[in-house]
Amino acid sequence: MASKPKSGPQDMPPKGGFSPIQTARVNVRRIISPTIASALTVASISFGFLGFTWAYRDFRRETIEMNSARNVVWCMLLAERDRAFLKQMRINREEERDLMKDYPGWVVGTYFGEQIFEGTNPEELFEPTFHEYAVHASVNDISERFFRYLAT
């Protein structure tokens, strides 16, 4: 179905014609002059630098304090670890003494009266392996400690 041709007056330009098309650049009204904008930029950078400097000074002070505290605590933790190690070695020695008290000729800390490490100073400490260290502990404690050691 075709549409019916339009009848009636045709659209024409207004009397006197259309207004001219504006092609010239329109200047935007300035809110801030370039001098004031430059001054605000310099002031903002200056205050930002001062704020950064003060914050960095505080950050450095706190970092130094935390490192000092960490060093102190680290020494204390090492001392506690060594204390626990020596305590466990004493427990192992007493356990060996109690276990072998009925065996004739057994001297604690030796193998049938002979030094375990020949040609060494008996006062020198040889750090035992993990299984020698935990020889008298329960199997559950040994496995829990061993796997915790592997995980860290």
C-alpha positions as CSV (number, residue, x, y, z in Angstrom):
1,M,0.0,0.0,0.0
2,A,1.6,3.2,-1.2
3,S,1.3,6.4,0.9
4,K,-0.6,9.2,-0.4
5,P,1.5,12.2,-1.7
6,K,1.5,15.1,0.6
7,S,-0.6,18.0,-0.4
8,G,-0.6,21.5,1.1
9,P,2.0,24.2,1.6
10,Q,5.6,23.2,1.3
11,D,8.1,24.1,4.1
12,M,9.9,27.2,3.1
13,P,12.7,29.2,4.8
14,P,11.5,32.0,7.0
15,K,11.0,35.5,5.5
16,G,14.3,37.3,5.4
17,G,16.2,33.9,5.5
18,F,18.0,32.0,8.1
19,S,20.4,33.7,10.5
20,P,24.1,33.3,9.6
21,I,26.0,30.3,11.0
22,Q,28.5,31.2,13.7
23,T,31.9,29.9,12.8
24,A,34.1,32.3,14.8
25,R,35.7,31.0,18.1
26,V,33.8,32.0,21.3
27,N,36.1,32.9,24.1
28,V,35.3,31.3,27.4
29,R,35.1,33.6,30.4
30,R,38.0,33.1,32.7
31,I,37.3,32.2,36.3
32,I,40.9,32.2,37.5
33,S,43.7,34.1,35.8
34,P,46.8,32.1,34.7
35,T,48.9,33.9,37.4
36,I,46.5,32.8,40.2
37,A,46.4,29.3,38.8
38,S,50.2,29.1,38.8
39,A,50.4,30.4,42.3
40,L,47.8,27.9,43.5
41,T,49.7,25.0,41.8
42,V,53.0,26.1,43.5
43,A,51.3,26.4,46.9
44,S,49.7,23.0,46.5
45,I,52.9,21.3,45.6
46,S,54.7,23.0,48.5
47,F,52.1,22.0,51.1
48,G,52.1,18.5,49.6
49,F,55.9,18.2,49.9
50,L,55.8,19.4,53.5
51,G,53.1,16.9,54.4
52,F,55.0,14.1,52.7
53,T,58.2,15.1,54.5
54,W,56.5,15.1,57.9
55,A,54.7,11.8,57.3
56,Y,57.9,10.2,56.0
57,R,59.8,11.4,59.1
58,D,57.2,9.7,61.3
59,F,57.3,6.6,59.2
60,R,61.1,6.4,59.5
61,R,60.9,6.9,63.3
62,E,58.3,4.1,63.6
63,T,60.3,1.8,61.3
64,I,63.4,2.3,63.4
65,E,61.5,1.6,66.6
66,M,59.9,-1.6,65.2
67,N,63.3,-2.8,64.0
68,S,64.8,-2.2,67.4
69,A,62.0,-4.0,69.2
70,R,62.2,-6.9,66.7
71,N,66.0,-7.2,67.4
72,V,65.4,-7.2,71.2
73,V,62.6,-9.8,70.9
74,W,64.6,-11.9,68.5
75,C,67.5,-12.2,71.1
76,M,65.0,-13.1,73.8
77,L,63.3,-15.8,71.6
78,L,66.7,-17.3,70.8
79,A,67.6,-17.4,74.5
80,E,64.2,-19.1,75.3
81,R,64.7,-21.6,72.5
82,D,68.2,-22.5,73.8
83,R,66.8,-22.7,77.3
84,A,64.1,-25.1,76.1
85,F,66.7,-27.1,74.2
86,L,68.9,-27.5,77.2
87,K,65.9,-28.4,79.4
88,Q,64.9,-31.2,77.0
89,M,68.5,-32.5,76.9
90,R,68.4,-32.7,80.7
91,I,65.1,-34.5,80.5
92,N,66.6,-36.9,78.0
93,R,69.6,-37.6,80.2
94,E,67.5,-38.2,83.2
95,E,65.2,-40.5,81.2
96,E,68.3,-42.5,80.0
97,R,69.6,-42.7,83.5
98,D,66.2,-44.0,84.7
99,L,65.8,-46.4,81.8
100,M,69.3,-47.9,82.0
101,K,69.7,-48.0,85.9
102,D,69.4,-51.8,86.0
103,Y,71.9,-52.4,83.2
104,P,75.3,-53.1,84.7
105,G,78.2,-51.0,83.5
106,W,76.1,-48.4,81.7
107,V,77.4,-44.9,81.9
108,V,75.0,-42.1,80.9
109,G,76.0,-40.2,77.8
110,T,78.4,-43.0,76.5
111,Y,78.0,-46.2,74.5
112,F,79.0,-49.0,76.9
113,G,81.5,-46.6,78.6
114,E,83.1,-45.3,75.4
115,Q,82.7,-41.8,74.1
116,I,80.3,-41.6,71.2
117,F,82.5,-39.0,69.4
118,E,86.2,-40.0,69.7
119,G,88.9,-37.4,69.9
120,T,86.6,-34.6,70.9
121,N,86.3,-32.5,74.0
122,P,83.7,-34.0,76.3
123,E,82.6,-30.5,77.3
124,E,81.7,-29.6,73.7
125,L,78.0,-29.8,72.8
126,F,77.1,-31.8,69.7
127,E,73.6,-30.8,68.6
128,P,71.6,-34.0,68.2
129,T,69.4,-34.8,65.2
130,F,65.6,-34.3,65.7
131,H,65.0,-38.0,66.3
132,E,67.8,-38.2,69.0
133,Y,66.4,-35.0,70.5
134,A,62.8,-36.4,70.7
135,V,63.7,-40.0,71.4
136,H,61.7,-40.4,74.6
137,A,58.6,-38.4,73.5
138,S,55.4,-39.9,72.3
139,V,54.9,-40.6,68.7
140,N,52.0,-38.1,68.4
141,D,54.2,-35.3,69.8
142,I,57.1,-36.2,67.5
143,S,55.0,-36.3,64.4
144,E,53.2,-33.0,65.3
145,R,56.4,-31.2,66.0
146,F,58.1,-32.6,62.9
147,F,55.4,-31.6,60.5
148,R,55.1,-28.2,62.1
149,Y,58.8,-27.8,61.5
150,L,58.4,-28.8,57.8
151,A,55.5,-26.4,57.4
152,T,57.5,-23.4,58.6
